[in-house]
Each structure stands twice: as C-alpha cells, then as structure tokens.
Amino acid sequence: MADEFSYEITQKHGILSTSKSGWTMELNSVAWNGRSPKYDLRSWSPDHEKMGKGVTLTTEELTALKALLSGMQL
C-alpha cells in the first residue's frame, strides 16, 4: 500500500508538451506534504488528480540545470 501524501501546485511555470491522451509535461512549483515549494517537472493528467514520475529540484539545482542546458549544443 502506498504512503499517503499531499501536494499543492503553488505556481504553474509552463507546459513542455501535451500527449494525445491529454496528459501534459509541466514545470511547476509544488509544495509536497506541507513543505516549502520546489521546482517540479513531471506529467499530469488533465484534471491534475493523477501524476507520473517526475523530478523535484531546489532553486540551486534548477540554476545548475539551466547553466548546463545553456552550454549544450542542441
């Protein structure tokens, strides 16, 4: 049985993509279990009741990721 948890999307930063089923890959600020919000990248169902696996980042980690991506040749 999965542990219960709570979450609150405190700020929506943007949608990266939308699947045919309507799920969206989003970057949001999310407060997990009443803690301070962190940056969160994951897929969400259209009603935001279900979510996929994702990555949660601190401000420092997101800043480092931004610098890393800026230096990449895409």
Steps between C-alpha positions, in 0.01 A plus 500: 500500500638840402566763764258791498635840406371844422598753239409849392601653170592850613609633161473370144809597302415335170407199290775329301279258305153346480434135417209370290330389822509856635773447758747789515869518591522804726745704702327617819584604852350236728478486879521132599359395839472858624867582437635801312439485124767357272525496122336189362512351150252219433198392296150581624154380405269769362328547840831489694362215715755248368868542432790311349848460639696819504796696624492752785774764509612769741569850369872422501450178304277673245760777460771237439276321248433828319874566473564147379228523234621843387841350428366208297495488122145391408 
